[in-house]
């Protein structure tokens, strides 16, 4: 990761970008994966692999944890919450993990930045219902400059 822009700064720059499935264009449209791709481009450089087309249900019919597997290929697993981490959410019990965000603040009033379906990129409170859905945390890799 380059020191010029933190993942939190990069993610916050996308706030207000409309939600658009499969997009990743700041100010134009993005979904949750597109936001993470945009933060990656700002903080790490070129995207590490091409993104195949994906449906809104991700891999729910097959039960494959495609998003989690991709995160494990390119991000660094983390345990303790820290600003700038990518958080992966399971939206339904026994469903696949299919939502991503970037931790903004931690502590007494934690937040995360995410592309909110039907709305835009927003910074939301990481309330108990959201926090219960977190299944993994990751950091962006450190890149040599």
N, C-alpha and C positions, 0 to 999 in steps of 0.2 A: 504494500500500500504506500502511495506517495504521501509525504507529510503536508502537501499544499492544501488538500481538502479532506476533511474527515468524512466518514460515511454519514454521520448525522447531518453535517452541512450539505453534503451532496443530496441526501434524501429530502431535506427541508426545501431545497431549491425546486423540487418537483411539486410542492404543495399547490393545489389548485389545478393541476393537470387533470383533464377529464378522464374518467374511466373509459377504456376502450380495450376490449378483449384482444389479446395477442399483440398489442402495440407496445412500443417503447420509445416514444418521442416526447421529450420534455415540452410542456406547454401545449401539446397537440392531443396526445392520448396515450394511456398506458393501463396495464393491469398490474397485479401485484408482482408477477415475475418480471414484467417490463420495468418496473421501478427498480428492482434489485439489479437487473441488467444495466440500467442507466447509472446506478451508483457504482457498479463494477467498472464501467467504462471511465467514469470520472476518477475513481480511486486506484484502479488496477491496470487500466489500458484496454486492449482489444478483448472482446468476449472470447472465452476459452473453447467454445464449441458452438456449432450452429444449433438453433432452437427449432425442433420440429413443430409442425402444427399440433395443437392440442385443443381438446374440447373443454367446455366450462366444467364438466364433471371430472376432469383430469382422468385418472385411471380407476375411478370408482368401480366400473363394471368388472374389471379384472382383479381389483384389489392390490395391484402393484403400486408400491410407494415410489413412483417415478420422480416426483419432485424431491423427495428426501434423498433418493439415490444420486440425483444430479448435484444436490447440495454437498453430499459427501465426496463427490469427485473434485469439487472446486473450492469449497470453503473449509475452514478449520473448525472442527467441533469445539464447543465451549460449554462450560458449566455455569459459573457464576455470572449473573446478569451484568452487562456493562454497556454504556452508550455506544451505538454504532454496530452492535451485533445484529445479525439477521435472525429473526425468530420465525419458526415454522409452526403453524397451527393445524390441528385436526379439528375441523368444524363440527363433526358429528362423532359420537361414540361409535367405534368400530368402522368409521369411514377412513379413507386415505387422508393423509396430511396434504392440504392443497391451498393454503394461504400463507403469504409471507409478509413480513414487515421489517422495519429497522428500528431498534430501540432508540428512543430519543433521550428521555430522562429516566433515571432510576431513583430509588429511594422512596420517600414518602408519597410522591406523586409521579409514578412512572408513566411514561407515554411511549407510543410507537407510531411510526409513520408508515402508512400503507395506502394502497389504491383500493378505495371503497367502492364496490360494485354498485353501479347505478348513480354514482356521485363523482368523486374526484379523489386525488391524493390528499389525505388529511393526516393530521397528527391527533391521535385519539388517546384518551386515558387507557392505560393498561389495567382495567378494572379486574376484579376477581373472576368474573365470567370469562374474560379474555385470557387471563393468566392461566386458568385451568386448562385451556385448550393448547397451550404451548407444549410441543412435544420435543423440540430440539432448538438449540442455539448454536450459532456459528459466527466466526469472525472472518473478515475478508483476509486473504493471504497477504503477507508482506512481500512487496515487490522491490527489487533492486533498482536504484535510479542511477 
